[in-house]
Amino acid sequence: MSKDRDSEGPVFSGQDARQGEIILRTRARRIIFIAGLVGIVVLALVVSLVAH
């Protein structure tokens, strides 16, 4: 018994299936984004040092 493609649910193109994009058009948004990434790393380091 073979299944038709239509019975498997909707079919999306690769373009439509993308998760999303991070738009960092202004310098301020880029700085805030990078600061957030650095903050997560620093927080992880502090938590790992305190845990030992």
Buried (B, 14 or more C-beta within 10 A) or exposed (E): EEEEEEEEEEEEEEEEEEEEEEEEEEEEEEEEEEEEEEEEEEEEEEEEEEEE
